[in-house]
Amino acid sequence: MYTAKISISPKKSVLDPQGKAVHHALETLGFTEVDDVRIGKFIEIKVDQEDRAIAAEKVNKMCESLLANTVIEDYTFELDPN
């Protein structure tokens, strides 16, 4: 069994209005050292699979087919054994 920790964020070439709003709010609060903010998603999934390579393949397929919109989002994941 593995726990997949998936991070999804907008591609650098895609405008992130939510990130821009948070960046502006942080500047307004005095956090002027913040250069950029990107807002994304974090998903954790338990994968019932003994083979790490197969688990990674399954998680990749989940991301490609449902969890991430690969046209406008990038994703990364790590697998932690349980």
Contacts in CASP RR format, 6 or more apart in sequence:
PFRMAT RR
TARGET T0000
AUTHOR 0000-0000-0000
METHOD contacts of the structure
MODEL  1
MYTAKISISPKKSVLDPQGKAVHHALETLGFTEVDDVRIGKFIEIKVDQE
DRAIAAEKVNKMCESLLANTVIEDYTFELDPN
1 46 0 8 1.000
1 47 0 8 1.000
1 48 0 8 1.000
1 49 0 8 1.000
1 50 0 8 1.000
1 81 0 8 1.000
1 82 0 8 1.000
2 46 0 8 1.000
2 47 0 8 1.000
2 49 0 8 1.000
2 52 0 8 1.000
2 55 0 8 1.000
2 79 0 8 1.000
2 80 0 8 1.000
2 81 0 8 1.000
2 82 0 8 1.000
3 44 0 8 1.000
3 45 0 8 1.000
3 46 0 8 1.000
3 47 0 8 1.000
3 79 0 8 1.000
3 80 0 8 1.000
3 82 0 8 1.000
4 43 0 8 1.000
4 44 0 8 1.000
4 45 0 8 1.000
4 46 0 8 1.000
4 47 0 8 1.000
4 55 0 8 1.000
4 59 0 8 1.000
4 62 0 8 1.000
4 77 0 8 1.000
4 78 0 8 1.000
4 79 0 8 1.000
5 42 0 8 1.000
5 43 0 8 1.000
5 44 0 8 1.000
5 77 0 8 1.000
5 78 0 8 1.000
5 79 0 8 1.000
5 80 0 8 1.000
6 41 0 8 1.000
6 42 0 8 1.000
6 43 0 8 1.000
6 44 0 8 1.000
6 45 0 8 1.000
6 59 0 8 1.000
6 63 0 8 1.000
6 67 0 8 1.000
6 75 0 8 1.000
6 76 0 8 1.000
6 77 0 8 1.000
7 40 0 8 1.000
7 41 0 8 1.000
7 42 0 8 1.000
7 75 0 8 1.000
7 76 0 8 1.000
7 77 0 8 1.000
8 40 0 8 1.000
8 41 0 8 1.000
8 42 0 8 1.000
8 43 0 8 1.000
8 63 0 8 1.000
8 67 0 8 1.000
8 68 0 8 1.000
8 73 0 8 1.000
8 74 0 8 1.000
8 75 0 8 1.000
9 38 0 8 1.000
9 39 0 8 1.000
9 40 0 8 1.000
9 41 0 8 1.000
9 73 0 8 1.000
9 74 0 8 1.000
9 75 0 8 1.000
10 16 0 8 1.000
10 38 0 8 1.000
10 39 0 8 1.000
10 40 0 8 1.000
10 72 0 8 1.000
10 73 0 8 1.000
10 74 0 8 1.000
11 72 0 8 1.000
11 73 0 8 1.000
11 74 0 8 1.000
14 72 0 8 1.000
14 73 0 8 1.000
16 37 0 8 1.000
16 38 0 8 1.000
16 39 0 8 1.000
18 39 0 8 1.000
19 37 0 8 1.000
19 38 0 8 1.000
19 39 0 8 1.000
20 37 0 8 1.000
22 37 0 8 1.000
22 39 0 8 1.000
23 34 0 8 1.000
23 36 0 8 1.000
23 37 0 8 1.000
26 34 0 8 1.000
26 37 0 8 1.000
27 34 0 8 1.000
43 67 0 8 1.000
45 59 0 8 1.000
45 62 0 8 1.000
46 82 0 8 1.000
47 55 0 8 1.000
47 58 0 8 1.000
47 59 0 8 1.000
47 79 0 8 1.000
49 55 0 8 1.000
49 58 0 8 1.000
52 79 0 8 1.000
52 81 0 8 1.000
55 79 0 8 1.000
56 77 0 8 1.000
56 79 0 8 1.000
59 77 0 8 1.000
59 79 0 8 1.000
60 77 0 8 1.000
63 70 0 8 1.000
63 75 0 8 1.000
63 77 0 8 1.000
64 70 0 8 1.000
67 75 0 8 1.000
68 74 0 8 1.000
68 75 0 8 1.000
END
